Amino acid sequence: DTAVSQTPKYLVTQMGNDKSIKCEQNLGHDTMYWYKQDSKKFLKIMFSYNNKELIINETVPNRFSPKSPDKAHLNLHINSLELGDSAVYFCASSQASGQRNSPLHFGNGTRLTVT
Amino acid sequence: DAKTTQPNSMESNEEEPVHLPCNHSTISGTDYIHWYRQLPSQGPEYVIHGLTSNVNNRMASLAIAEDRKSSTLILHRATLRDAAVYYCILRNNNAGNMLTFGGGTRLMVKP
């Protein structure tokens, strides 16, 4: 069973479009995250979310918004897509309790290409 | 989060041990040392973590210096499948429980 799954695996779209990437975890974790990995391979945190709070990396444009229908899902919505949004997006999850001691589990990524 | 410093890349021969170093001279007393790796075309994968004592698991060993200002991830017998980027990260109780990745070490394993 896949612990953290993302769909779609590949997403090709045009500038200006709005798109969503879905993420589901079956680990019973209560914190989920979105990371962006650009062409230079740097992994940057975008959001951290549990049922109590959303923490946003201040560098993330407000065109990006996470939406969580329930504890097991954290979807990423992107409005007005730009060329610079092309990247691989990773979803992850962990337990909030004992946070320093709890590993993150990552999905296999969604490669977004904006043309 | 406190910063870590790792070599950009390292090479190893297959079936030999690999020692991946990490410096974290500004580590605080409550920071855990985490290691992740990212295989090509995959998401990061948890490897091991520790606080003060050396740690072993089925994937690797983690040796932590007595002053905690450095650590070493040890792969006892490198395989071709271990070729990946290895990240050393300090984890504390920051807001949002977020993990901040640096540049990591690209490990190349030669047959």
Contacts between the chains, C-beta under 8 A, distances in Angstrom:
chain1	res1	chain2	res2	distance
A	4	B	43	7.6
A	31	B	97	5.4
A	33	B	98	6.8
A	33	B	99	7.8
A	35	B	101	7.9
A	41	B	85	7.3
A	42	B	101	7.3
A	42	B	103	7.1
A	43	B	38	7.9
A	43	B	44	6.9
A	43	B	87	7.9
A	43	B	101	4.0
A	44	B	101	7.7
A	45	B	98	4.7
A	45	B	99	7.0
A	45	B	100	6.3
A	45	B	101	8.0
A	47	B	96	8.0
A	48	B	95	8.0
A	48	B	96	3.3
A	48	B	97	5.8
A	48	B	98	4.8
A	50	B	97	7.8
A	53	B	96	7.4
A	55	B	95	5.5
A	55	B	96	2.9
A	55	B	98	6.8
A	57	B	98	7.9
A	90	B	43	5.0
A	90	B	44	7.2
A	92	B	43	7.5
A	92	B	44	7.8
A	92	B	99	8.0
A	94	B	97	6.6
A	96	B	97	5.8
A	99	B	91	7.5
A	99	B	93	6.0
A	99	B	97	4.4
A	100	B	30	6.9
A	100	B	31	7.4
A	100	B	32	4.5
A	100	B	91	4.9
A	100	B	92	5.8
A	100	B	93	6.0
A	101	B	32	6.1
A	101	B	49	7.2
A	103	B	34	7.1
A	103	B	46	3.8
A	103	B	49	6.8
A	104	B	36	7.7
A	104	B	44	7.4
A	104	B	46	6.6
A	104	B	99	5.6
A	105	B	46	7.0
A	106	B	43	3.3
A	106	B	44	4.9
A	106	B	45	7.0
A	107	B	43	5.4
A	108	B	41	7.9
A	108	B	42	5.6
A	108	B	43	5.0
A	109	B	41	7.9
A	109	B	42	7.4
A	109	B	43	5.4
